[in-house]
Amino acid sequence: MTSRLYKPLPSPHNPPLTAIVIGAGLGGCAAAIALHHHRHQVLCVLDKVREFGRLGDSLGLGENAFKLLERWGCDVEEIKRIGNQSPEMVIRRWQDGKVLARQPLMDMAGYIGHRGDYHECFLKWVRERNIPIRMGSEVVKYEDVDPQPIITLKSGEKLSADIIVAADGIKSLARPLVLKQRDDPVSSGYACFRAFFKPSAELKANPLCNMYLKQDCVNFWIGPDTHVVQNTLRNGEEFNWILTHKDDGDIPESWFQPGDMNEVRRLVSTLDPTIREAVKATESCLDWKICYREPLPTWVSPGSHRIALLGDSCHAHLPTSAQGASQAVESAGVLATCMDMLGEDGKGKENIKIATRCYEKLRFGRTRQSQTNGEDLRDRWHGILKDVDEHKEIDPEDVKIKNRWLYSFDAEEDARTRWRSIREVIEGEFQAGKISPLC
């Protein structure tokens, strides 16, 4: 339940601005919660699937996200209780598991847990605020018009609001509308095999497998052009591994493509035996091709400026960033804050275009830094052991995860601090009749 001490902000608009959120994933839920906290009226959250399962595997949430969620009245202790309880993570050498560096787990992803468990918390927080979540509601058409954009559902029903937030992922239907062109993914040259399961009693009893099955722990094995992540949850009751490797395959971008365990066993044939046997004993896995997309020049629809992308639909992150969900939470807070700030001049509904254009400019630089942080880590891990003598000592600082600088940031405070200067830029661009691209 929300805290008894929690109070949403007073609405700066009379009547409140209305919003529809497309996508009930973590980013969409965060958007609904943030908008509600800022006293904007969330008419509904729509998702095309009929029900959610316990999908995915490991997910990290940093303190930069937790400070906002707590401010919005969410009981973040719920997530902390179901996340990984290990105090540290260990970075190891691929072939023998030699420890290259140790770090507090908070330095990487904050709290690591199962994506499905975290998602259920977010969904519960939305429902506690009496925001309708409409499942089986697929959006098939957007009309980018004033004074309110219109969406059409597959059922034929039409809905409209002052602002529509498209948080429906990297394949968002709103992306081509915003970009005015197709945005096809390009292979990054990497793919991930991923598995999440409950270890059997036999696996736990195997002395070659049970080193990482007894308690919560997080370990990384790094080697030339490859790395493995291991995450154990619930005191050894659940086990997750992710193998990132070079790959130029053409399997479609999907979280649900079955993986080839024979290929996995081949790839880990030289891996440290203390983790190799647990990976090899896995019955099945998923194959996720990591695709690259160029940074978007805009996150906002060109007509009404009232359809805004959020989360993976505009700033997807690599797994090594460990910041995708946290940055979506930040974006939700900034968008809601920008809509708040319009109340200063009493022309909120007329000036929503100012809010959305300020939102994208406030967020773009921060998300690009976070994205490139993940790219830097992958490249450091994959390159540092190339062509080096196996007895050479590696400087721990060269392999450590460098996310700590991300956590002290307060996205809403940053938006309020920079609002006036960014608004002046946006108003100048509208007067000139040309919105400058983000990149």
CORHU-V246515 format. One record per residue. N is the residue number from 1. RES is the residue in one small letter. OMEGA is omega as a letter, one per 20 degrees, with the letter a starting at -180 (none if undefined). Layout:
BEGIN
n-><N/N>
res-><RES/RES>
omega-><OMEGA/OMEGA>
END
This chain:
BEGIN
n-><1/2/3/4/5/6/7/8/9/10/11/12/13/14/15/16/17/18/19/20/21/22/23/24/25/26/27/28/29/30/31/32/33/34/35/36/37/38/39/40/41/42/43/44/45/46/47/48/49/50/51/52/53/54/55/56/57/58/59/60/61/62/63/64/65/66/67/68/69/70/71/72/73/74/75/76/77/78/79/80/81/82/83/84/85/86/87/88/89/90/91/92/93/94/95/96/97/98/99/100/101/102/103/104/105/106/107/108/109/110/111/112/113/114/115/116/117/118/119/120/121/122/123/124/125/126/127/128/129/130/131/132/133/134/135/136/137/138/139/140/141/142/143/144/145/146/147/148/149/150/151/152/153/154/155/156/157/158/159/160/161/162/163/164/165/166/167/168/169/170/171/172/173/174/175/176/177/178/179/180/181/182/183/184/185/186/187/188/189/190/191/192/193/194/195/196/197/198/199/200/201/202/203/204/205/206/207/208/209/210/211/212/213/214/215/216/217/218/219/220/221/222/223/224/225/226/227/228/229/230/231/232/233/234/235/236/237/238/239/240/241/242/243/244/245/246/247/248/249/250/251/252/253/254/255/256/257/258/259/260/261/262/263/264/265/266/267/268/269/270/271/272/273/274/275/276/277/278/279/280/281/282/283/284/285/286/287/288/289/290/291/292/293/294/295/296/297/298/299/300/301/302/303/304/305/306/307/308/309/310/311/312/313/314/315/316/317/318/319/320/321/322/323/324/325/326/327/328/329/330/331/332/333/334/335/336/337/338/339/340/341/342/343/344/345/346/347/348/349/350/351/352/353/354/355/356/357/358/359/360/361/362/363/364/365/366/367/368/369/370/371/372/373/374/375/376/377/378/379/380/381/382/383/384/385/386/387/388/389/390/391/392/393/394/395/396/397/398/399/400/401/402/403/404/405/406/407/408/409/410/411/412/413/414/415/416/417/418/419/420/421/422/423/424/425/426/427/428/429/430/431/432/433/434/435/436/437/438/439>
res-><m/t/s/r/l/y/k/p/l/p/s/p/h/n/p/p/l/t/a/i/v/i/g/a/g/l/g/g/c/a/a/a/i/a/l/h/h/h/r/h/q/v/l/c/v/l/d/k/v/r/e/f/g/r/l/g/d/s/l/g/l/g/e/n/a/f/k/l/l/e/r/w/g/c/d/v/e/e/i/k/r/i/g/n/q/s/p/e/m/v/i/r/r/w/q/d/g/k/v/l/a/r/q/p/l/m/d/m/a/g/y/i/g/h/r/g/d/y/h/e/c/f/l/k/w/v/r/e/r/n/i/p/i/r/m/g/s/e/v/v/k/y/e/d/v/d/p/q/p/i/i/t/l/k/s/g/e/k/l/s/a/d/i/i/v/a/a/d/g/i/k/s/l/a/r/p/l/v/l/k/q/r/d/d/p/v/s/s/g/y/a/c/f/r/a/f/f/k/p/s/a/e/l/k/a/n/p/l/c/n/m/y/l/k/q/d/c/v/n/f/w/i/g/p/d/t/h/v/v/q/n/t/l/r/n/g/e/e/f/n/w/i/l/t/h/k/d/d/g/d/i/p/e/s/w/f/q/p/g/d/m/n/e/v/r/r/l/v/s/t/l/d/p/t/i/r/e/a/v/k/a/t/e/s/c/l/d/w/k/i/c/y/r/e/p/l/p/t/w/v/s/p/g/s/h/r/i/a/l/l/g/d/s/c/h/a/h/l/p/t/s/a/q/g/a/s/q/a/v/e/s/a/g/v/l/a/t/c/m/d/m/l/g/e/d/g/k/g/k/e/n/i/k/i/a/t/r/c/y/e/k/l/r/f/g/r/t/r/q/s/q/t/n/g/e/d/l/r/d/r/w/h/g/i/l/k/d/v/d/e/h/k/e/i/d/p/e/d/v/k/i/k/n/r/w/l/y/s/f/d/a/e/e/d/a/r/t/r/w/r/s/i/r/e/v/i/e/g/e/f/q/a/g/k/i/s/p/l/c>
omega-><r/a/r/a/a/r/r/r/r/a/r/a/r/j/r/r/a/a/r/r/r/a/a/r/a/r/r/r/r/r/a/a/r/r/r/r/a/r/r/a/r/a/r/r/a/r/a/r/a/r/r/r/r/a/r/r/a/r/r/r/a/r/r/r/a/a/r/a/r/r/a/r/r/r/a/r/r/a/a/a/a/r/r/a/a/r/a/r/a/r/a/r/a/a/a/r/r/a/r/r/r/r/r/a/r/r/a/a/a/a/a/r/r/a/a/r/r/a/r/r/a/r/r/r/r/a/r/r/r/r/a/r/a/r/a/a/a/r/a/a/r/r/a/a/r/i/r/r/a/r/r/r/r/r/a/r/r/r/r/r/r/r/r/a/a/r/a/r/a/r/a/r/a/a/r/r/a/a/a/r/r/a/a/r/r/a/r/a/r/r/r/r/a/r/r/a/r/a/r/r/r/a/r/a/a/a/r/a/a/a/a/a/a/a/r/r/r/a/r/r/a/r/a/r/a/r/r/r/r/a/r/a/r/r/r/a/r/a/a/r/r/r/r/a/r/a/r/a/a/r/a/r/a/r/a/r/r/r/a/a/r/r/r/a/r/a/a/a/r/a/r/a/a/r/a/a/r/r/a/a/a/a/a/r/r/a/a/r/a/a/a/r/r/r/a/r/r/r/a/a/a/a/a/a/a/r/a/r/r/r/a/a/r/r/r/a/r/r/a/r/a/a/a/a/a/r/r/r/r/a/r/r/a/r/r/r/r/r/r/a/r/a/a/a/r/a/a/a/a/a/r/r/r/a/a/r/r/r/a/r/r/a/a/a/a/a/r/r/a/r/a/r/r/r/r/a/r/a/r/r/a/a/a/a/r/r/r/r/a/r/a/r/r/r/a/a/a/a/a/r/a/a/a/a/a/a/a/a/r/a/a/r/r/r/r/a/a/a/a/a/r/r/r/r/a/r/r/r/r/r/r/r/r/r/a/r/r/a/none>
END
